[in-house]
Amino acid sequence: MLKRKVSARPLHFIQVKKIIDSFFKKIVNKYKFYKILAGIIKLI
C-alpha cells in the first residue's frame, strides 16, 4: 500500500508539472505575440 502511494506520487507530480509547463508556455507565447504586435504598432 505504502509502496504504491510513493510510486503514484511522482507520476502525479510529473502530470502537474506538464500542465504548469504548458500553461506557462501559453503565457510566454502570448506575451511574445503581444510584444511583437506592440513593436509592429510602434513602427507604424
C-alpha positions as CSV (number, residue, x, y, z in Angstrom):
1,M,0.0,0.0,0.0
2,L,2.7,2.5,1.0
3,K,4.9,1.4,-1.9
4,R,2.1,2.1,-4.4
5,K,1.4,5.5,-2.9
6,V,5.1,6.5,-3.3
7,S,5.3,5.3,-6.9
8,A,2.0,7.1,-7.8
9,R,3.1,10.4,-6.3
10,P,5.9,11.2,-8.8
11,L,3.7,10.3,-11.7
12,H,1.1,12.8,-10.4
13,F,3.8,15.4,-9.9
14,I,5.1,14.9,-13.4
15,Q,1.5,15.3,-14.7
16,V,1.0,18.5,-12.7
17,K,4.4,19.8,-13.9
18,K,3.4,19.2,-17.5
19,I,0.2,21.1,-17.1
20,I,2.0,24.0,-15.4
21,D,4.7,24.0,-18.1
22,S,2.2,24.1,-21.0
23,F,0.3,26.8,-19.1
24,F,3.5,28.9,-18.8
25,K,4.3,28.2,-22.5
26,K,0.9,29.6,-23.5
27,I,1.5,32.8,-21.4
28,V,5.1,33.2,-22.8
29,N,3.8,32.7,-26.3
30,K,1.0,35.3,-25.8
31,Y,3.5,37.7,-24.2
32,K,5.9,37.3,-27.2
33,F,3.0,37.7,-29.6
34,Y,1.8,41.0,-27.9
35,K,5.4,42.2,-27.7
36,I,5.9,41.6,-31.4
37,L,2.5,43.3,-32.1
38,A,3.5,46.3,-29.9
39,G,6.7,46.5,-31.9
40,I,4.8,46.5,-35.2
41,I,2.4,49.2,-33.9
42,K,5.4,51.3,-32.8
43,L,6.9,51.0,-36.3
44,I,3.6,52.2,-37.8
